[in-house]
Amino acid sequence: MFENESKKDLAILVGVNLDHDAGFQRSMEELKALTEACDMEVVCLHTQNLPSPNTAFYVGKGKVEEIRESLLLYGANTVIFDNALSPIQVRNLSQELEAVILDRTALILQIFDCRAKTAEAKMQVELAKLQYMLPRLVGLHNNLSRQGGGSGSLSNKGAGEKKLELDRRRIEKQISFLKKELSEIEQNKEVMRKKRNLSLLPKVALVGYTNAGKSTILNQLVTRFSKEEEKTVLEKDMLFATLETSVRQISPAGKKSFLLSDTVGFIDKLPHSLVKAFRSTLQEVREADLLLHVIDFSNPDFPDHIQVTKDTLEELNASHIPVLYVYNKADRIDPTAAARLLDNKLYISAKSQEGIDALLDAIGQLLNQGDKSLTLLIPFSRGDIVSVLMENARILSTEYTAQGTLLQVEGSPAVLDRYLSYSV
């Protein structure tokens, strides 16, 4: 048995390849990264090819024995399955192996639980955990007696059944409470969104697979083109480094300003309960005028990551929004590739700032599509309109006449159509 010098929890990973899945190896490597992101050390890996899962243990009985031997050999205390386990399988495996049993969903929930910082994120994660736990209560109290006795309406139920019902009611009550609290938070956020919408600034959202470099891009743009340089966000080479959505105003000199939001990263087999719980957080995605789909070009599995993001955007009803594909970390593949724009695909290196200016130009081009030009005569008494136009449109020329300020402006119809009555 090896001594655990790092004092981390030791984990054994288990994967079952059904129907010779071509992405099996990639999924297992990602499971290892998720385990390490949860601050656990992977000491052993078990895989098995099966035509269909074993109903009792997911893996075969012989493989259960191999896992048990590995637990003893390495002194591990956790077994993590890449596949979704049924409540019965979790119960059976826990009894047979006498270890903590997690599937991929439970592992991701655990990571989110550790990373949640704000009150909203903590409640969202707690809600997802409870929704995951509720159907899995069966068997959790198998150590309690199920032999009934006594009198009353529950006389035919054992202690385990009584405990199960009490836990179910407690969880359902907590789920109801969290939904109510999150609804109130969402109402407050909706007020903030409406205030931002009053500014008429276009909205751009960063989306993509976790650890693709979204936060790095946001920080580069904030540092160079924002009045809020101190409002950068955490960027770290880690899965799910940030969970909260951050919105910053980007105001490049001589170009259209816009609101840029950084959102939680996506991942293959992202638990549906998490997508539902974080739906309000991802509202910024659904309301965006443009999506920057950030892709880790250096990852050989980037085509699969692109598809996962597309599938998640479809689930969020955001697949209709215009997309600019941003291939980040291009310098790791080809140093000359950065800052190249081909067919709505931009190759950059956010860390070294290669291509950031090209990204800004591409954002401007896409946001300016459909823009119109107008000549407006604004009375001197309506200086507020001039201020709005200076903030949300491009002023091509300014002339002061006896009747008012004559402006040649260019901008989106959403902005200019409000002032058609001043057109000349």
Order of alpha helices (4+ residues) and beta strands (2+ residues): beta-alpha-beta-alpha-beta-alpha-beta-alpha-alpha-alpha-beta-alpha-beta-beta-alpha-alpha-beta-alpha-beta-beta-beta-alpha-beta-alpha-beta-beta-alpha
